[in-house]
Amino acid sequence: MKAKVILSVMLISFFALAGCSTVPSTSQVAGSHVESSHDVQKMSRVNRVNLSRGIETLWINPPRAKLNNSDDG
């Protein structure tokens, strides 16, 4: 009976720790790839202002760059 309790606690601990290890840290998210369709210049300006204020920015829905269409006619 005691062995079952110890085994149960070990399994629950293992799965709890395994679940936590899959969440990326903020440094991993901040260094992630930025798509070319995002407005990188605007993101840089906002990040710079926020860092000067002591705020770390995490872009969930980054601004999109306006695409220039040469096919206007």
ZIQUIZI-V830804 format. One record per run of one state. SS is the DSSP state (helix for helix, strand for strand, loop for the rest). FROM is the first residue (numbers start at 0). LEN is the number of residues. Records with the same first field share a line. If there is no record, write none. Layout:
SS: FROM-LEN ; FROM-LEN
This chain:
loop: 0-1 ; 20-5 ; 30-7 ; 38-1 ; 52-11 ; 64-9
helix: 1-19 ; 25-5 ; 39-13
strand: 37-1 ; 63-1
